């Protein structure tokens, strides 16, 4: 079976199962609309530590342990850990995972990290290189503010397009064998930069990347958007979500019926004063782990296209006047493996 | 879609700041901070202090109040409400020094607090000092400074 479909999509000969997932969030997320779905809500944003960096590592450590436990495995069963976060040199993951003594690949895809981890993890499993892979992504509001913006206690105003970094970690255990839900196909996104320079409007920077990867996924698999029960982006927020709809309309793709965004699901935007919505690596990761995956497991939805999105700038690049490169990866997770080869699979072979 | 088409689309979908509301809040809070300063000054003057000493002590009092409010986590809330109203007065400067001191304390007194203290307020000091030199030269040459 050919695993490459069209220009940039892979499908799996033996689609890995999403075995279990765990989510731990901070107090603010615990007050949001998804409150009842999270595994744990920390009462204290310091997670019992004395710095934001240590807090995030503690969060990572706790969540991956919990995910392995929920999968009824031991840490030694995990073939590879793939993880990313927003701190410099991905230190949240590095320190959170150092005690695990398991093979580790650190990722940086900004807020798309959980998608990057699940995509690569599924490929590792389908390639036969492991029985179990753990994909993890975390972010911490205070750590992200310190890394990307201003000291926390500085009295500044945020713009209406700004988003609020989720404090949370989502860990997903993928298994080579299982009864689903299955990761059936993955479209890895390329970097898209449409010239947005405002780091307080990351939804606008990322929307074109999401539109491109959704279009590519549907094209490569020769599917209509209606094929999916849910199409959920990572952290576009209200501005990015509106722009995504506008961009897809240009491509004659209508996803309005089944579309949602983790950044809009995780907070009550008005009551919680988060402006455009939630963002950060943890946003897509905890929303998938706590809310979207159980929807698949309980068959409320059967076909999910999950599209974590990331803005790949850093502080120096913005100060140097660079525009914001963005990325998005599309992960198709389905309760049943599609039986027949979609006709478009031959397109890649010809080109 | 070209980048310029997209830039226009982004403008269309991105809500702008509430300028009138922000201006009003900045005016009220900024004014209130000045009223507090004036009250302190009047009390000091009434107590018999000379004007120069009273204004110096008033500035010190406002700075200390801002530092305490920053440490309590209150100044960032005032700043969120008031914007420039609490950023422009001397209290805003105190906040801009104190906030990094709190944030970078964990990296130690030298490379943390010492190196990062002026991460926000630094540009104001650098260009403020430079401007004062330029003004000083003009004053010396043309203002009868001799």
Interface residues (C-beta under 8 A of the other chain):
Chain A: X50 X51 X53 X146 X150 X151 X152 X153 X154 X155 X156 X157 X158 X159 X160 X161 X194 X195 X196 X201 X204 X208 X239 X242 X243 X246 X247 X250
Chain B: X1 X3 X4 X6 X7 X9 X10 X13 X14 X15 X16 X17 X18 X22 X70 X71 X73 X75 X76 X77 X78 X79 X80 X82 X83 X86 X87 X92 X95 X96 X98 X99 X100 X102 X103 X104 X106 X119 X120
